[in-house]
Amino acid sequence: MFDLLALPPSSLSERAWEDPSRWWPRLSEATGHLPAPLGVIDLDALRHNAMDLLVRAGGIPIRVASKSVRVRAVLDAVLRIPGYSGILSYSLAEALWLAETHDDIVLGYPTVDRASLERLLHDDVAASRITLMVDDIAHLDFIDSIAAPGQRETIRVAIDADASWRSALLGHIGVRRSPLFTAADVARFARAVTRRPGFRLVGLQMYEAQIAGQGDNGSDAPVIRAMQARSGAELRMRRAEIADALTDIAPLEFLNGGGTGSLEFTGSDESVTEASAGSGLLGGHLFDGYRSFHPAPASAFAFDVVRRPAGDIATVLGGGWIASGPPVASRQPRAVWPEGLRMMPREAAGEVQTPLQGRAAADLAIGDRVWFRHSKSGEPAEHIHSYHLISGTDIVDELPTYRGEGKVFL
């Protein structure tokens, strides 16, 4: 167990990650005796990111999105920092596991996992600690089909409402999540939930992916910023209407919104009581394309060169650790050290091997190490058993991932 606030900073200069020629080689120095693939988390960078997220949230508590971490030691360390509260989980099996040591877990997505629901419905402690996400009467029916009210625990539920933007010109902008969009939609469903025995409505979730998950500092920045401004204005009004409509229906414990990329917007929305964030802790390269913040590259992973198929190509073993979303460059891992490497467009990051070109490729020898940054944050943890916690040039701890603890949820 490590404590982000108690452990002293390393001897590196402040914001040392801004000097790649110092940042990346010392990781090779610290881990050169370890076989690849391997992952690292830098203590200084993780601490910086955790504090920066709190500042950006503007004072509202942050619920940690476990999907973007998948390392219990990191979840625990962040949740010990004042300002962080609760977990946003992605799998009911995961939530049940985390509920053994945590008492406030919201499942961010609906579930039809019969085995896990069976456990939840007959476990009074887990039922008091876990909130399920619903947006359809069929979700309630499914739960009742496993165990009828009166023969099981009362289940805490939250409503997932669609936070996307329906543009008259552009159509649907955002992700396809809930069928509930308007205040009338949500209120109608909320009344149906509160009339059902065996359920207790405690929260609302509205995730604005078109703001949180879309960088606004690229070549199409003017269009993206205009879209986000229009979408944000519409969402602020609609979310307030939904919150008002729910006031007389159920006493909600939370109204959750946002993500790493939209904390300033979410924190300024008076209807929201908490935000969610996870990817910003480990600082994936997806966020390099945002204007308002620049997280430190707290996490990275490395592969070794195993082939030289041509004078200007070096091939590493591994690489295809892609993030969710469209399979474009922003979701693929990025080779960052040595500088000047790029993937080949017809191969990209492979499941087993990744050929790299660029000015640095010609100087790489078989056995040399190449460092990559992940796009979001959770994807490397599904491939490695542990992260090595780095302070300066020293390994100070080894943190098992979910996979390293024998857990693979999705």
C-alpha positions in Angstrom: 0.0 0.0 0.0 1.4 3.4 -0.9 0.3 6.9 0.1 0.5 9.6 -2.6 0.5 12.3 0.0 3.0 10.8 2.4 5.7 9.6 0.0 8.3 12.3 -0.7 8.8 13.7 -4.2 11.8 12.4 -6.2 14.9 14.4 -6.8 13.7 15.2 -10.3 13.0 18.8 -11.2 9.4 19.9 -11.1 7.5 18.9 -14.3 10.4 16.9 -15.3 8.3 15.1 -17.9 8.5 18.3 -20.1 12.1 17.2 -20.9 11.7 14.0 -22.9 15.5 13.5 -23.1 15.6 13.1 -19.3 12.2 11.6 -18.6 12.3 8.5 -20.8 15.9 7.3 -20.6 15.8 7.2 -16.8 12.8 4.8 -17.1 15.0 2.5 -19.2 17.7 2.9 -16.6 15.3 1.9 -13.8 13.8 -1.1 -15.6 16.6 -2.3 -17.8 17.0 -5.5 -15.8 13.3 -6.4 -16.3 11.9 -8.2 -19.3 9.5 -6.5 -21.7 6.6 -6.0 -22.1 6.5 -4.0 -18.9 4.5 -1.0 -17.5 5.5 1.8 -15.2 3.7 4.4 -13.1 5.7 7.5 -12.1 5.0 8.6 -8.6 5.6 12.4 -9.2 3.5 12.4 -12.3 0.6 10.5 -10.7 0.6 12.8 -7.8 0.6 15.9 -10.1 -2.3 14.5 -12.1 -4.4 13.6 -9.0 -4.1 17.2 -7.6 -4.7 18.8 -11.0 -7.9 17.0 -11.5 -9.2 18.3 -8.1 -8.4 21.9 -9.1 -10.1 21.5 -12.5 -13.2 20.0 -10.8 -13.7 23.3 -9.0 -14.6 21.8 -5.6 -17.1 19.1 -6.4 -16.0 15.5 -5.4 -14.5 13.2 -8.0 -15.7 9.6 -8.3 -12.8 7.5 -9.7 -13.6 5.6 -12.9 -12.0 2.2 -12.3 -12.1 1.3 -16.1 -9.3 3.8 -16.7 -7.1 2.5 -13.8 -7.6 -1.3 -13.2 -5.0 -1.2 -10.4 -6.4 -1.5 -6.9 -3.4 0.1 -5.2 -3.8 3.2 -7.4 -7.6 3.3 -6.7 -7.0 3.0 -3.0 -4.2 5.6 -3.0 -6.3 8.2 -4.9 -9.4 7.6 -2.8 -7.4 8.5 0.4 -6.9 12.0 -1.0 -9.6 14.5 0.2 -11.8 15.4 -2.7 -12.0 12.0 -4.2 -15.0 9.9 -3.1 -16.4 6.6 -4.5 -15.8 4.4 -7.5 -17.4 4.3 -10.9 -17.2 0.7 -11.8 -17.7 -0.9 -15.2 -18.6 -4.5 -14.4 -20.9 -5.9 -11.6 -18.4 -8.8 -11.0 -15.7 -6.1 -10.5 -18.0 -4.0 -8.3 -18.7 -7.0 -6.0 -15.0 -7.6 -5.7 -14.2 -4.0 -4.9 -17.2 -3.8 -2.5 -15.2 -6.1 -0.2 -13.1 -3.1 0.8 -15.1 -0.1 -0.6 -18.6 1.1 0.4 -19.6 3.5 -2.4 -19.5 1.9 -5.9 -21.7 3.0 -8.8 -21.9 0.6 -11.7 -21.6 2.9 -14.7 -23.4 0.6 -17.2 -26.4 -1.6 -17.1 -25.8 -5.3 -16.3 -27.4 -8.6 -17.2 -24.8 -10.7 -15.4 -27.1 -13.4 -13.8 -24.4 -14.9 -11.6 -23.3 -11.6 -10.2 -26.8 -10.3 -9.8 -27.7 -13.5 -7.9 -24.8 -12.7 -5.5 -25.8 -9.0 -5.1 -29.5 -9.8 -4.5 -28.7 -12.0 -1.6 -25.8 -10.1 0.0 -27.0 -7.3 2.3 -23.6 -5.7 2.6 -22.9 -5.6 -1.2 -26.5 -4.3 -1.8 -25.9 -1.4 0.5 -22.6 -0.5 -1.2 -23.3 -1.0 -4.9 -25.7 1.1 -7.1 -26.8 -0.4 -10.4 -27.3 1.7 -13.5 -30.7 1.4 -15.4 -32.4 3.2 -18.2 -35.2 0.7 -19.2 -38.0 -1.1 -17.4 -36.5 -4.3 -18.9 -33.6 -3.8 -16.6 -35.9 -4.0 -13.6 -37.8 -6.9 -15.0 -34.6 -8.8 -15.6 -33.6 -8.3 -11.9 -37.0 -9.4 -10.7 -36.8 -12.5 -12.9 -33.8 -13.6 -10.8 -35.3 -12.9 -7.4 -38.7 -11.3 -6.7 -39.1 -8.4 -4.3 -39.5 -9.6 -0.8 -37.2 -12.5 -1.5 -34.1 -10.4 -2.0 -32.4 -7.3 -0.9 -33.6 -3.9 -2.0 -31.4 -2.8 -4.9 -30.0 0.7 -5.2 -30.4 2.1 -8.7 -29.4 5.2 -10.7 -30.8 6.4 -13.9 -28.5 6.9 -16.9 -29.8 9.8 -19.1 -28.5 10.7 -22.5 -26.1 13.7 -22.4 -25.4 13.8 -26.2 -26.4 16.7 -28.4 -29.1 16.4 -31.0 -28.1 19.1 -33.5 -30.6 20.2 -36.2 -27.7 20.4 -38.7 -25.3 17.6 -37.6 -27.7 15.1 -36.1 -26.6 13.0 -33.1 -23.3 14.2 -31.6 -22.0 12.1 -28.8 -22.2 8.4 -27.8 -25.2 6.2 -28.0 -26.1 5.4 -24.4 -29.5 5.8 -22.8 -32.9 6.1 -24.6 -33.9 8.7 -22.0 -33.2 12.2 -23.3 -35.7 14.8 -22.1 -36.8 15.8 -18.6 -40.2 14.2 -19.4 -38.5 11.0 -20.4 -36.4 10.8 -17.2 -39.3 11.8 -14.9 -41.6 9.2 -16.5 -39.0 6.5 -16.0 -38.2 7.7 -12.4 -41.8 7.4 -11.4 -42.0 3.9 -12.7 -38.8 3.0 -10.8 -40.1 4.4 -7.5 -43.4 2.5 -7.9 -41.5 -0.8 -8.2 -41.0 -2.7 -4.9 -37.5 -3.9 -4.3 -35.7 -0.9 -5.8 -34.5 2.4 -4.4 -33.7 5.3 -6.8 -30.6 7.1 -5.5 -28.9 8.8 -8.4 -28.6 10.1 -11.9 -25.8 9.9 -14.4 -25.3 12.0 -17.5 -21.9 11.6 -19.3 -21.1 14.3 -21.9 -18.8 12.3 -24.1 -18.8 14.9 -26.9 -17.1 17.3 -24.5 -15.1 15.0 -22.2 -13.8 12.7 -24.9 -13.1 15.1 -27.8 -9.9 17.1 -27.9 -10.3 20.7 -28.9 -6.8 21.7 -29.9 -6.3 19.9 -33.3 -6.6 21.0 -36.9 -10.4 20.9 -36.6 -10.4 22.9 -33.3 -12.7 25.7 -34.4 -15.4 23.3 -35.4 -15.0 21.2 -32.2 -15.0 24.2 -29.9 -18.2 25.6 -31.6 -19.9 22.2 -31.3 -18.9 21.9 -27.6 -20.1 25.4 -26.8 -23.5 24.8 -28.3 -23.7 21.3 -26.8 -22.6 22.5 -23.4 -25.2 25.3 -23.3 -28.0 22.9 -24.3 -26.9 20.3 -21.8 -26.6 22.7 -18.9 -30.3 23.7 -19.4 -31.6 20.2 -20.0 -29.7 18.8 -17.0 -31.2 21.5 -14.8 -34.6 20.6 -16.1 -34.0 16.9 -15.4 -32.7 17.6 -11.9 -35.7 19.8 -11.1 -38.1 17.2 -12.4 -36.6 14.5 -10.1 -36.7 16.7 -7.0 -40.3 15.8 -6.2 -40.0 12.1 -7.3 -37.1 10.8 -5.2 -34.4 12.2 -2.8 -31.3 11.6 -4.9 -27.9 11.1 -3.3 -25.9 12.2 -6.4 -26.1 13.6 -9.9 -23.0 12.4 -11.7 -21.5 14.0 -14.8 -18.4 14.5 -16.8 -15.1 12.8 -17.4 -11.4 13.8 -17.4 -11.8 15.9 -20.5 -14.7 18.0 -19.2 -14.1 18.6 -15.5 -14.1 22.4 -15.8 -17.5 22.4 -17.5 -18.9 19.7 -15.2 -17.7 21.4 -12.1 -19.4 24.7 -13.1 -22.8 23.0 -13.7 -24.8 23.7 -10.6 -27.0 20.7 -11.2 -24.1 18.3 -10.8 -23.0 17.1 -7.4 -20.0 15.0 -8.4 -17.8 14.3 -11.4 -16.1 11.2 -12.6 -12.5 10.9 -13.8 -10.0 8.2 -14.3 -7.9 8.5 -17.5 -6.5 11.8 -16.3 -4.7 10.1 -13.4 -2.4 8.1 -15.6 -2.3 10.7 -18.4 -2.9 9.0 -21.7 -1.8 10.8 -24.9 -5.5 11.3 -25.9 -5.4 14.4 -23.7 -2.5 15.9 -25.6 -5.1 17.4 -27.9 -6.9 19.4 -25.2 -6.4 23.1 -24.6 -7.4 23.5 -21.0 -5.1 20.9 -19.3 -2.0 18.9 -19.9 -1.7 15.8 -17.7 1.7 14.3 -17.0 2.5 11.0 -18.7 2.2 9.1 -15.4 2.0 5.7 -17.0 3.9 4.1 -19.9 4.8 0.7 -21.2 7.8 -0.6 -23.1 8.6 -3.3 -25.7 11.9 -4.5 -27.0 13.2 -4.5 -30.6 13.3 -8.0 -32.0 13.7 -7.5 -35.7 15.3 -5.2 -38.3 13.4 -6.0 -41.5 14.9 -3.0 -43.3 17.5 -0.4 -42.6 14.8 2.2 -41.7 12.5 -0.2 -39.8 12.7 -1.6 -36.3 10.1 -4.1 -35.1 9.1 -4.5 -31.4 7.4 -7.6 -30.0 3.9 -6.5 -29.0 2.1 -3.2 -29.3 -1.5 -3.6 -30.1 -3.0 -2.2 -26.9 -5.7 -0.1 -28.4 -8.3 2.0 -26.4 -12.0 2.1 -26.9 -13.5 4.2 -29.7 -12.9 4.4 -33.4 -9.7 2.7 -34.4 -7.9 5.9 -35.3 -4.5 7.3 -34.3 -5.8 8.9 -31.2 -6.9 5.5 -29.8 -3.8 3.6 -30.7 -0.6 3.5 -28.5 2.0 6.0 -29.4 5.8 5.3 -29.6 7.4 8.2 -27.6 11.0 7.2 -27.0 13.3 7.3 -28.8 11.7 10.3 -30.4 10.8 10.3 -34.1 9.2 6.9 -34.4 6.0 6.2 -36.1 3.8 3.2 -37.0 3.5 2.0 -40.5 0.0 2.9 -41.9 -0.7 -0.5 -43.4 0.2 -2.4 -40.2 -0.2 0.0 -37.2 0.1 -1.6 -33.8 0.0 -5.4 -34.1 -1.2 -8.0 -31.7 2.2 -9.6 -31.6 4.6 -7.3 -33.4 4.7 -3.6 -34.4 7.1 -2.3 -37.1 8.3 1.3 -36.5 9.8 3.8 -39.0 11.2 7.3 -38.5 14.5 9.0 -38.0 15.2 7.0 -34.8 14.4 3.5 -36.3 17.7 3.2 -38.1 19.7 3.6 -34.9 17.7 1.0 -32.9 19.4 -2.4 -32.5 17.9 -5.7 -31.6 17.4 -5.7 -27.8 16.9 -2.0 -27.5 13.8 -0.7 -25.6 11.0 1.5 -27.0 8.6 3.4 -24.7 5.0 3.8 -25.6 2.1 5.9 -24.1 -1.4 4.5 -24.0 -4.3 6.5 -25.4 -6.7 6.5 -22.5 -5.4 4.5 -19.5 -7.1 1.2 -18.8 -6.0 -0.8 -21.8 -2.4 -1.7 -20.7 -3.6 -3.3 -17.5 -5.4 -6.0 -19.4 -2.1 -7.1 -20.8 0.4 -6.9 -18.0 0.4 -8.4 -14.5 1.8 -5.4 -12.6 3.0 -1.8 -12.9 6.4 -0.9 -11.5 6.1 2.3 -9.3 9.0 4.6 -10.2 10.4 7.5 -8.1 13.3 9.2 -9.8 15.4 6.3 -11.1 14.3 3.8 -8.5 11.6 1.2 -8.4 9.8 1.7 -5.1 6.9 -0.8 -5.4 5.2 -3.2 -7.7 1.5 -2.8 -8.1 -0.6 -5.7 -9.4 -3.2 -5.0 -12.1 -6.6 -6.6 -12.1 -5.1 -9.2 -14.4 -2.2 -9.7 -11.9 -4.7 -10.4 -9.2 -6.4 -13.0 -11.5 -9.3 -10.8 -12.5 -10.4 -10.2 -16.0 -13.8 -8.6 -16.1 -14.1 -7.4 -19.8 
